[in-house]
Amino acid sequence: MVYTKKNVALIFGGEGPERHISELSAKNILRAIDRERFSVFPIYISPSGDWLMLEDGAPLDSGTPTYPVRLDGKSGFFVNGELLPVDVALPVLHGSYGEDGRVQGALDTAHISYVGCGVGASAVCADKVFTKIIAEHLGIPVADWVCAVDLGANEARALAERRLPYPMFIKPAELGSSIGAAVAENAEGFEAAYAEAKRYSDKILIEKRLSVACEVECAFLELGGQELYLASGTAHTDGEFYSFGAKYKGEKALKISHGAAQVGKRAEIARYARKLGEAIGLRHIARIDFFLTEDDGIYFNEINTIPGMTDSSLYPAMTEDMGLSRGEFINQLLDEAAV
């Protein structure tokens, strides 16, 4: 089959602390994109916020300054004094300054189509407090929680202790990858965990720590007008905190699971995920994470609107479990999202 090539802007990096995960995801996505169908233009957002267009495979510091723009009725990226027309953008940005709707807003303003959730859904899902409120409104169980905004450690601890028992789980409300997150076993541990979270945000989510048997990840994928939800990804943590190292350094067992004992639970998790996705307005791609506790309880955790695509990420494996060849969903999303 002969294709008319479409121009793809692959946007990765970012100002936030999860930029290294973005770089790893982008490498895998570059390998997955069909070059007979798409011409790829990598755009790297540096830690200082500069947008740089790279030659494919070039070092990150060798890019040419660029930015999204609409000129004379055409949309694309302005580079070297000219407009490079773009059919579709693919943001591969994790966490703040990318997954939270800011980059999506820039693309919308320039009338550039892109894969993934829009500004509103991206912003809501990036804030764990907002998603907890929505889940509770929908009748979906969440761990007991409080939110501390612009509070010192003593004020935050007093607030939390009025509502929650120890141990508590403390994390920035607007970050993922377990960055800045820690468990507080007691008042002394609270101060240290809170100080770590405050390094990244002034809005801190404090939760009752659950007795977790495993984490169950539900893949959301919208293709051909169909919205698919499959809760087949499992992270076995042995009741421990699912840390950055566990997620990205292979320290815990991540797998696709269809255990008969959990079929009913996974179906219920998929139903919860669909309720959340429809209420928030998820689009194209997302991952919705839940806890399965030792007493068989199901608790919503968080939503990632740009799931990780690293070698240790479960999302690509879950799409294979949907019957797609590995990485092919990227090409289909690009086709469908392109102008």
Secondary structure, 3 states (H helix, E strand, C coil): CCCCCEEEEEEEECCCCCHHHHHHHHHHHHHHCCCCCEEEEEEEECCCCCEEECCCCCCHHHCEEEEEEEECCEEEEEECCEEEECCEEEEECCCCCCCCCHHHHHHHHCCCCECCCCHHHHHHHHCHHHHHHHHHHCCCCECCEEEEECCCHHHHHHHHHHHCCCCEEEEECCCCCCCCCEEECCHHHHHHHHHHHHCCCCEEEEEECCCEEEEEEEEEEEECCEEEEEEEEEEECCCCCCCHHHHHCCCCEEEECCCHHHHHHHHHHHHHHHHHHHHHCCCCEEEEEEEEECCCCEEEEEEECCCCCCCCCCHHHHHHHCCCCCCHHHHHHHHHHCC
